[in-house]
Amino acid sequence: MPRVEDRAFLTGAGRFTADLSLPGQAHAAVVRSPHAHAVLGGIDPGGALALPGVLAVYTAADLRAAGVRALPTGAHEPLPAGEVLRPIVDAPQYPLAEGRVRFAGEAVAFVVAETEAAAVEAAELVAVDYDPLPALGTAEDALAADAAAIWDEAPDNRSVVWAAGDAAATEAAFAAAHRIVAQDIAFARSTAAFMEPRGALADYTDGRFTFYAGCQSGHVLRAIIADCLGIDRADLRVIVPDTGGGFGARNLVYPEFVAALFAARALGRPVRWIAGRSEAFLTDTQSRSQNLHARMALDADGRIAAIDVKADWWHGAYWVNRAPHIIVTWMAPMICGPYRIPVHRFEIGGVFTNTAPIAAYRGIARAEATLVLERLIDRAARETGIDRVELRRRNLIPLADMPWESPAGARYQRNDFFGSLDAGLAAIDWDGFAARRAASAARGLRRGRAVTTYIENAGGALVEYADLRVEAEGPGVGSEDGRVRALVGSQDCGMGHATVFGQILAGLLGVAPDRIVVEDGDTDRIPQGGGSHGSRTMRIGGGAVHNGALSLIEAGRPLAADLLEAAAADIGFDAGAYRVRGTDRAVSLFAVAAEADRRGAPLRIEERFEVPGMSYPSGCHLCEVEVDPETGRVRIDRYVVVSDPGRVINPLLAAGQLHGGIAMGVGHALTENTVYEAGTGQLLSGSFMDFCLPRADDMPPVDTVFNPVEGDDNPLGVKGIGEGPTTASPPTAINAVLDALAEDGVTTLDMPLTPHAVWRALEGART
């Protein structure tokens, strides 16, 4: 079934936040700190207020006077089971800075004017006194012995230290190991770079707020914003229009959202704010940013005896969206991956830096865990002389041993790691590599290859809601002019929810897909919902839609029995109609809905579906690259992904998720890097001239193979698909490049593997 959403987008009929307007709306611009770290002094709005059309300039003092609270951090919630070696130091961000600014671009004042141009001009006229402080732009800056404290409560800039695993058993395994391989790995910092920059439109009418913004969960926004404003959730309606990308970084409340709602109430008119791309680079939450110190112990047969990983995670100046809980929850259970690793130790230490905050991003924490494992295994293969595929085979968990209790705390469902590996090797023609490498060498190029076997945890919020209604809109009983309307708590950010939910409903209800309407993103019309994150939509949201459809059929059966003058037990349902079994007597679903309407009880079901915990999608990635030793340029020649997302509902959408996720992961590995200047904390990658997204010509066609083993905790048999491709693609690309450069003596490279970085590594090896 093709996507039903695309015609509107391709013809310009989409409705994104920047497309919205309300009568009498004003426009906002944000005064942002030019300093990464400074004491905030007086703020003089006089010059701005003197400009024609300027309505107000708000600061933290105005918001405090109205009772506005800081954005919640979740820092006081207990961390998952493990060892808290350093308790979390809370670091709340206020919507507008007060007392001190802690990263360049932090919001200091909120200017509102009649036009956007006037607001932008006025923002430049707000005079702010800053007393600069030492700025710590990198983890090395922050951890230096003489580093200034970003928060007084953390004099050494350590924000939290948490550990898990059996330290004594791990040390014993390393002491007895036949071989130990070790690697320091930097996982570069990145940003989501949404196609649609963030924005907001806020209104306050008759004592109630309405807020429009692209996001991943209107219900999450409503809960957090209501808490910040000190209002009941019922007094805030959140409407989510079309949204151009989520990736985890839209699953939280940003400071401008609260400021816009405050301003709308204070002025008594709607307030609109749309970020510029430069603001997005400065202030969107960022991702990854870990310095990893890892080692692996192996026995004489190449079997992994233990793994020990320590991570320095420089997460920025503030905690947002429960960041420490999220990173621990998603990374710690995956540190052993798909391998039989009997003991492990994992420790992560947070580091405050004068940079934008880190939050969730597609593949959060699983990408970091997979990078560590796959870099270590490839290094072990080189050092032991064991073929990299054979080394994986010796350590992968077989399907016969599922479900598998990982020592890291995960309980894996049925996953066919060996089947995915074999399918990938066949699809990429692994055995034909030597001829391709020789052909590349004849053209003066290095050719390398890599294979990654992976598993990830998926889930997020474990409950979802669907409201299903059969609407008989025709003039009489039996009319086929009706619609099935599905109001879902899951929320689309471009993934194709209307298509796939419509496909499920069409199959179960026997209704043509064009008779199905899927709605999301309105907290007044949909009372609850978990939104979209954690690869949860089809597994949990799909479960609610599936079960709701079956409940809807059952709800209509007694009415159908009345209309057909038969016993309910004799009524079957097939192809959109209730039928008296063994006869040709039938009545359509829409006719039954019309009868329900006449009786004053419309045919409607509210369904709530819950799963017990995480699911575990898995798969295998393989790629081959060519490297030009004269320029350092890397070209991906071929890429194969074998995915086990459980049952595949819509292969077209599933392949799209895989291809897009691989592009994001490969971009992170080869081109993208969010860079802050050491000593100043200034962002050096503040535009697409400096932050290099992968382009179409950077990606080859991706060969997609599915090896589904159905999940067991939902009626669709789904495990999840959205984040796996971003989890596995960075180590696949990096290991392929290292394989290409192995004969030149290059044994390690940290992302991004830009042409300059590769060329320098080759030059260093030559000298």
N, C-alpha and C positions, 0 to 999 in steps of 0.2 A: 504494500500500500504506500503510495507516494505521500510526501508531506502535504498537508492541506494549508499550512500557514504561509507558504512562500509567495503566492500571488500578491498578497498585500504588501509584503516587503519589497518584492522586485518591481512593483509598480508605484512605489512611493506612498502607499496608503497606510504604512505603519504609524502607530501613535506612540512615540517615545516621550520622555519627560519634557524635553525641549520643544516638542510640538504642542504642548498644552498651554492654555492661557485661560485666565478668568477675568471677568469684567472688573475694571478698576485696579488691576494688579500693579504693584510696585516691583522694583527690581533691586537686587542686592549684590554687593561685592564685598570681599573680605580683605581686611588689612592683615598682612602676614609678616611675621618676623623675618628680617634679613639675617638674623644671627641664629646660629645653632644652639647657643647657650648664653643667656644673659639675664640679669635682674631687670624686671620690668618696672619702669618708673611711671611718671605721669603720662597721661594720654590726653592730648588737646585736640578736640574735634572742630575747633573754631573755623579753621580754614575750609574744612569740608562743608560745614553747615552754612557758610556764606555763599556757597555755590548755588545758583538757581536750580530748583528741582530737587534738592536734597531734603529728605524728610527726617532722617534720624541717623545718629551714629551710636551704636550700643557697645558697651564693654562688659567685662565680667561683673563689675559692680552693679550694673543694671540687672543682669540676670540673677545675681545673688539676692538683690533686694526683692525680687519676685519669687524667691524660693526655689529657683532652678538648681538642680543637683548635678554633681559630676556624672560622667558616663560610668556605668557599672563595670567593674573589672572581674568580679568573681574570685578575687584573690583570697578571700576568707573562706571559700569552700575547701573542704579537704581534698587533697590530691588522691589519685588512685592508689591502691595498696602498693606499698614499697617503702623505701627508707627516705624520709625527709631529712637530708643532711644540713640543709639551710632553709628555714621557713620562707615562704613567699614574702617579699617586701612589696607592699601595696604601692601602686603607682597610678593613681586615677588621673584621667585627663578631663579638665573642665572644658565646656564647649568654647569658651573664650579664655585665653591664658590669663592667669592672675599670679602675681608675685614673681614668676620666673617663666621664661620660654626655654624649651628644651630641645627643639629641633627647628631647622630653617624651614620656614613656611607655616609654622604653627599659627593658628588664627588668634589675632589680638583684638580686633574690633570688627563689627558687622555694620556696613553702611547700606542704607536703603534710600532709593531715589525714584523719581518718576520714570526714568529710563535707565537702561543698562549702561549706556555710555556715561550718563551723569554719575551713576554709582561708581563706576570704575575710575573716573576722573577724581571724584571726591575721595576715594580710598587713598589715592596718592597724596592727598592734602592733609590727612590725619597725622598730626605730629606725635611721635612716640619717643619717650626717653628710654634708652637701653644702656645698661652698664654691662658690657660684655664680660663673660666668664670663659675660662678655658673650655674649648669644645672638643669632644671625644668622638671622632667620626668613625672609628673602627674598634674592633674588639681589642686589638693590641694597644690602642690608645687608652681604652677604658681599664685594662688590666695592668697597666704600668704601675710600678710601685709608687710613683709620685702623682698619680692621676687625681684630678679633682673629683669630688663626689657629685653625681648628677642628682641623687636623692640623699638627703642627710641620713636617712635610715639605713642606707647601704654605703658606708664609707669606702668600701673596696669595689663598688659597682657590681657586686654579685647580687643578683635578684632572687635566686632560688637555686638550690642544688637537690636533686632527687635521684635515687638509684634503685635498681632492682636486680634480682638474680642472686646466685649463690657465690659470694666473693671467695670463700675458702675453697670450694670445690673447683672454681674456675682457676684459681692460682695453682692448685694441685695438678689440674689438667695441663697447664702450661709447663709446669716443672717436669712433667713426665712426657712431654710432647717429643715426637721424632723431629718435627720441623715447626718453626714459628714464622709466620709472615706478618709483617706490620706495614702500615701505611697511614700517613697523615693526608687527609682529604679535605679540601675546602669546597663546600657546596655554596655556590655564589648566591648573592642576594638578587631578587628579581621583583617585578611588579606586574600586576595583572594586565595593564594596558588595555582596558576595555575598549571595544569599538565605540561605545557610547560613553562619553565622560559622565561623571556623576552630576546629579541635579536634583532640585526639589521645588515643589510648588505648595505653599502652605496657605491655609485659609482658616479664619475663625469667624463663625457666624452663629448668632443666637446661643452663645455659651458653649459651642462645640467646635472642635478642630476637625478639619479634613486635610489630609496630607497625601500628596502624590509624589512618588519617587520610584525609580527603577531599583529593584532589590530582589533578594532571593526568598524573603519571607515577610509578607506584610504583617503577619501576626507577631513575629519577633520584633519588628520595628515598633508596632503598637505597644507591646509590653515594655520595652526599654524606654521609649520616648515618654510614655505615660509616667513611668517612674521618675525620669529626669525632671519632668514638668510638675510632678506632684499632683497628678490628676487621676481620676478613674479611667480605666481602659475604655469604658463605655463612652467617655467623652471625646474619644479620638477615633476617627475613621481613617484607615489607610487604604488608598487605592493604588495599585501597582499597574502602570501601563506597560506597553511593550518594553523589554529590557534588553539592551545590547551587550550581553555578557555578564556572567556572575562570578564563577570560578572560586567561590568562597569569600572573596574580598568584598562582595556586596551583601554578605550575610551579617551585617552589623550596622549600628547606628553611628554616623559620622557627626562631628561637632556642628557642621553647617545645618544639619537637619533640625536640631534643637533650636539653634539661633533663628532659623527662618520661622518656625512656629511661634517662638517668643515674639518676634517682630510683628507677625501677623496679628497676634492678640493685642500688642501694644498700640499698633497703628489702626486697627480696625479695618484692615483691607488685606487682600491676598498679597503674598510676597513670593517672588520667583528668584531662584538662584541657580545658575548653570556654571559648572566648573570649566575653565579653560584647560587645554592640554597641559600647560606648564604647571597649573595648580594640581592636576592629577598626578603628575610625576612627583611633586613635592609631598602630597598629602594622602594619596590613596595608601591603604595599608600594603605592606610589602611581604615578602615570603622568603622561606629557606634560611639562608644566612647562618650556616653552621661551620665551625672548624672541628673536624672529627679526627680523633686519634684512635685507631683501630688495630687490633691484632687477632690472629686466628691460629689455633693450635691444631696440628694434624698428626695422625699416627703414621706408621710406616707404610700403610696401604692407601694413604691419601684420604682417609676418613676424618672428618672434622671432629675434633675432641672438645673444642671450646671456642667461644668468641668473647672478646672484651672490647667494648666501645665506650669511649668518653667523648662527649660533645660539649663544646663551648658554643652557645647559641646567643648571638648578639641581636637582641630582639627590638632594640629601639628604646625610646625614652619613656613609653607608657605601656601599661597592660591594656589591651582591648579584647573584647569578645572572649573572655576566659582563656586567653592564649596559653598560659602554662598548663592548664588542665587538658587542653586540646592536644598539645604537642606530646604530652606524656601518654594520654589515652591512645593516640594513634601510632606513636613510634615504638614505645616499649614492647608491645606484644608482637611486633613484626621483626624484631631484631634477629631472629633465627630463620626467618623466611621459610622457603619450602624444603629446608634441609633438616636431616637428623642431626641436630646439635645437642648433645646431652646436657651441657651446662653453659651458662653465660653470665656475663656481668655487663650492665648498662648503666651509665651515669650521665646525666645531662645537667649542665650548669647554665643558668641564664645570666646574661651580661647586659647591663644598661649601657646604651650609647646615645649620643645626641643625633639620632636619626629618626625617621618616621617609624611608627610601630609596625611590628610583624603581626599578622593574623593568618587565618586559614587561607590556603590556596590549593588549587586542584592537586590532589595527591599528597596533601600535607603529611609530613612525617614518614609516610610509607616510601616516598621517593628517596628520602634521606637514608632510611634503613636499607632499601634495595641497592642504592649506590654503594654503601659500605660493603655489603655482602658480595656483590658482583665484582667490585674492584679487587677485594681480597682473594676471591676464588680465581680470578684470572691471574693475579700475581702468584698465587700458589701453583697454578698450572705451569707458569714459566719457570718457577724456581725448582719444582720437583720433576719437570719433564713429563708430567702426566697430561695427556690430551685434555683440553678444557671441557670437551663434551663428556669424556669418560669420567673426569673428576666430578662433574655434576651428577652423572648417573650413579656414582658410588655413594652419593650423599642425599639424593632426593628421596622423599617419603613416597612409597608406593601406594597406589590406590587401595590395595588390599588392606593397608593398615589404617585406613580412614574409618571413623573420625579419629583425628590425631590431637593429642593434648601436647601442645608445645610447652617447653619449660619456661617460655616467656609469658605464658598465661593465656594464649589463644587456643581455641578449640576449633580446628579446621573441619569443615564439612568435606564431603567427597570431592576430591580434586585429582584429576588425572595428569600429574606432572610429566610422566614419561610419555604419555600419548601426545601432549602438547609439544614436547621437545621433538619427538619423532616427526610430527606433522610439520613443524617449522624447518627442520633440517631438509626434509623432502621438498618443501615449497621453495626454499632459497637455493636448491641444488648445492648443498654443502660439499658434496664430493667433487663437484666441478670447479672448485675454487682455484686450484693450482693453475689451470689453463687461463682463467681470467686474470690471475695475478701476473702471469707471464705476459699476457697481452698488455696489461697496464705498464709493466716494466719496460716493454718495448717502446712505449710512448714517454718514457722518462718519469713515470708516476709510481708512487708507492700504493699498494692495495692492502687493505686489512679487513678483518671481519670480526664479528662478535656475536655471542648468544647470551641471552639473559633468561633465566627461569625465575618466576616471581609469584608471590601471593600477597594479597593485601586485605586489610579489614575494611568493611563497608557497612554503613548503617546510619549514623547520625541519630536524629530523633526517631524513636522506635514506634511511634503511633501516628496514624494518619486518618483523615476524615474525608468522606465523600457524601454529597447530597445528590441523589438521583431522582429525577422527576420525569414522568411521561406526560407531555402536554398535548392534549387533543384539541388542536386549533381549528379543525374543520367545522363545517356547518351542521353535520349530523352524525349520528351513530354510525360507526364503520368507516368514517372518513380516514383517508390515508395522508392527510395534510399535517399530521402531528409531528412533534419533535421529542427527542429524548435529550434532556438537559442535565449535564453533570457539573456540579459545583464542587471543585476539588481543593483540598488543602495544600497539595503539592503545587509548586509554582514554576512556571516556565520562564527561562531566561534565554530562549532560543533553541531549546533542545527538541521541540516537536511534541509536546505533551498532548495537544489537541489531536494530533494524528494518532498517537499510540493508544491513548485512552479511548478515542473514537473507534479504533480498530478492535479493542477488547469488547466494547459495548456492542458494536455491530455484529461480532461473532456470537456473542451470548444471546443477544436479544433478537437477532435476525432482522435488524433494521438497517437500511441503506446508510452508509457513512455520511452522506450529505443531510441526513435527518438528525444528526447528532451534534449538539452544541456543547462545547467544553468551556467552562469559565473558571478563572482563578483570580487571585489578587484583589479582593475587596473584603475587608474585615467586617463590613456590615452585612453583606450577603452570605458570607462564609464564616461561621462563628469560630472555627478553629482550624489549625493547620500547621504542619511542621516545615513547610517550604521545601526548597531544593538544596541539598548539600549531601556530602557523604555517599554519593552513588545510591541514594535511597528511593528514588521516585518510583521505579517500576516494581521494586520488591515490596514496598510498603504502601505507597499510593496506589499502585496497580492492584495490590491485594484488596484495598478498600473498594476500588471500582469493581473488581471482579466479584467479590462477595456481595456488594451492593446490588449488582445486576441480578444475581441469583435470588437475593431477597426480594427484589422488585417483582420478579416472575412469581414468586410464591405469594406476594401480597395481592396480586391480581387474580390468582386462581379461584378464590371463592366468588368473585364477581363474574368471572368467565363461566363458572358453573351455573350461576343464576341465569345469565343470558342464554346459555345453551340448554337450560333445563336438564341438567345432569348432575350427578354427584361429583363433588370436588375430587374425590379419589379417582374418578374416571377421566379427569382432564389432564392431558399432556400439553407440552409447549414445544413448538418447533417452527423455525423459519418465520418468526415474528407473529405467530398466531397460537392461540389456545385451541386445542382440538379434542373432541370426544374420541377416545381411543377406539379404533376399529370401525370408525365411520368417517364420512366426508364432511361432517358438521364442524365448523370452525368460526372463530371470531378473532379479529386482529387485536394486537396489543393496544393500538390507539382507540379502537372501539371500546375496549374495557376501560381505558383511561377516561373516555368521554362519559361512560356510565358512572365512574367514580366521581367525576366532577359534578354530575347531576345529583349525586347523593351527598354532596358537600364534603367529601373526604378525598382530595386528589390523590392519585397514585404516585406515592413519593416514599422514598426510603432514605434515612440517614444512617450511614454505615461508619463504624470505627474499627480499624484493623490495627493489630499490634503484633510485633515480633519479639522474641525473647532476648535478642542480643545481636551481635555482629554477624554478618555473613562474610564469606571469604572467596571472592573471585580470584582467578589466577590465569596464568598463561605463559607465553614464551615470545620473546622478541629477538629478531636476528637482523643484522644489516651488514652491508659491505660498503666501504668507502674507498675513494681514491684521494690521495694527497699529493699536491704538487710541491716537491721539495724546494723549488726555486722561489715560490711565493707563500707557501704555507697554507694555501687554500684547500679546504676540505670539501669534497663533493660526495654526497650520499648517492651511491649508484643503485642500490636496491634495498628494500626494507620489507620484512615479513613480520606480521603480527599474528600470533595464534592466541585466541581469547577464549577463556571459559568463563562467561558471565552468567552461567546457568542457562535456562531456556532463553532463546533469542526470539523476542516477540516480533520485532520489525528489523530485518537484516539491513535495510537501507539506513535507518536511523542508527543502528548499532555500529555499522561501518563508519558512519559520519562521526560518531563519538570517538571511535578509535583513531581515525585519521586526524581529527582536530587535536586530540590529546597528544598524539605522537609529535605533531608539529610544535606544540607548546614545549614538550620535553626536549626535543632536539634543539629548539631555539634556545632553551635554557643552557643546554650543554655546549652549543657551538657559538652563539652570537650574543645572547642577552647578558647584561650585567648592570646592576644598579650600584654605582660607585660613589662613595663619599670621600672627600679629601681628608686625609689624616691631619690632625691639628686644627682644622677649622670646622669640620662637620658640614661643609658645603657640598651640595649634590652636584656631581660632575656629569651625570647622565640624565639631564633634565629635558631632553627632547628626543625625537626619533632620529635626529642626526647623531646622537650619542648612544641611545639605547636601541639596539638593532634587533627588531623583530625579524623572524624568518620570513622570506618572501616565497611566492609560489615556486620560483625557480630554484629555491634552496631545498625543495622536497621532491623526491621521486614519487612515482605512483606506488602506493602501499598495497602489497598483496595481503588480503585479509582472509584468515582461515578461522572458523569457529570449531571448537572442540568442547561442546557444552556437556557438562554433568549437572543435572538439575539440582537446584537448592531444595531443601526439605522443610523450610519454615514458612512458606507462603504458597497460595494456590496456583501461582503462575510458574513456580520453580525457578524464579529469578534470583541471582546473587548480586548483580550490579556491574556496571560497565564504565561509568564516566571518568573515573580517576586512574584506573589501571594503566592506560596508555601513557599518562604523564608520569606514573610511578616507575615504569620500566624503561622508558626510552632514553633518559640521560645516561645511565651506565652503558647501555647498548652502543650509543654513539661514541662515547668516550673510549670504551674498550676497543672498538673497531679502529679508531685513530691510533691508539697506542699499539695495536697489533701491526698497523701499517708502518709504524716508525720503529718497531722493535729492532730491526736489523741495523738501524742508524744509532742504536744505543739510547734511545729515548724511552725511559721506563715509567715515567709519571708525568702527568699534566693535570692541572686543575682548570675547571671550567671558568669562563667560556674558552673553548678551543678556537679562538679567532685566528685568522691567518697570521697575524703578527705574533701571537703566542706560540703557534706551531713553528713558525720560521725561527723565532728566537731559541726554542728548544733544540731544533736541528742545528743551529749555529753553535749552541753551547756544546752539543754532543760532538760536533766536528772539531772543536778546539780543546 
